[in-house]
């Protein structure tokens, strides 16, 4: 999960991603951030995040993003 926090911190260094749990709902992450995040995750973890997976629930926290990554790596 540290890699996810590093990627997120690169986008918004002023946010505490270890505790934030409303990244999409509070508009901390916008659509451009999500696209950048997905590209980095796809490269770093060698997975593909489909359009169906791009939901607020999957991107509202670093933990939710990590859970998504883990699930996709198992497939």
matplotlib code that plots the C-alpha trace (Angstrom):
import matplotlib.pyplot as plt

x = [0.0, 3.0, 3.4, -0.2, 0.4, 3.5, 1.7, -1.2, 1.3, 2.9, -0.5, -1.3, 1.6, -0.6, -3.1, -2.7, -3.6, -3.1, -6.3, -8.3, -11.3, -13.3, -10.9, -13.5, -16.5, -14.6, -13.2, -9.6, -9.1, -10.6, -11.0, -7.5, -6.0, -7.9, -6.6, -3.0, -3.4, -4.8, -1.9, 0.7, -1.1, -1.3, 2.4, 3.6, 1.5, 1.1, -2.7, -5.5, -8.3, -11.4, -14.0, -16.4, -13.9, -13.7, -16.2, -16.0, -16.0, -12.8, -11.0, -12.2, -9.1, -5.7, -7.0, -9.8, -7.4, -5.0, -7.9, -8.8, -5.2, -4.9, -8.1, -7.1, -3.6, -5.3, -7.4]
y = [0.0, 2.3, 2.5, 3.7, 6.4, 7.5, 7.8, 9.8, 12.0, 12.8, 14.2, 16.0, 16.3, 18.3, 15.5, 12.8, 9.8, 7.4, 8.7, 10.4, 8.4, 10.7, 11.5, 11.4, 12.6, 15.6, 16.3, 15.9, 13.7, 15.0, 13.1, 14.1, 12.8, 9.5, 9.1, 9.7, 7.4, 4.6, 5.0, 4.7, 1.8, 0.0, 0.5, -0.2, -3.3, -4.6, -4.7, -3.1, -1.2, -1.4, 1.4, -0.6, -0.4, 3.4, 4.1, 6.4, 3.4, 2.1, 5.5, 7.2, 6.1, 4.7, 1.5, 1.2, 1.7, -0.9, -3.4, -2.9, -3.4, -6.6, -8.0, -7.3, -8.8, -12.0, -12.3]
z = [0.0, 0.5, -3.3, -3.6, -1.0, -2.8, -6.1, -4.4, -2.6, -6.0, -7.1, -3.9, -1.4, 1.1, 1.8, 4.4, 2.3, 5.2, 6.9, 4.1, 3.2, 1.0, -1.9, -4.6, -2.6, -1.3, -4.8, -3.6, -6.7, -9.9, -13.2, -14.4, -11.1, -11.5, -15.1, -13.9, -10.9, -13.1, -15.6, -12.8, -11.1, -14.4, -15.0, -11.5, -10.8, -14.4, -14.1, -16.1, -14.4, -16.5, -16.8, -14.6, -11.7, -11.8, -9.1, -6.1, -3.8, -5.4, -5.2, -2.0, 0.0, -0.4, 1.3, -1.2, -4.1, -2.6, -2.2, -5.9, -6.9, -4.8, -6.2, -9.8, -9.2, -8.1, -11.3]

ax = plt.figure().add_subplot(projection="3d")
ax.plot(x, y, z, "-o")
ax.set_aspect("equal")
plt.show()
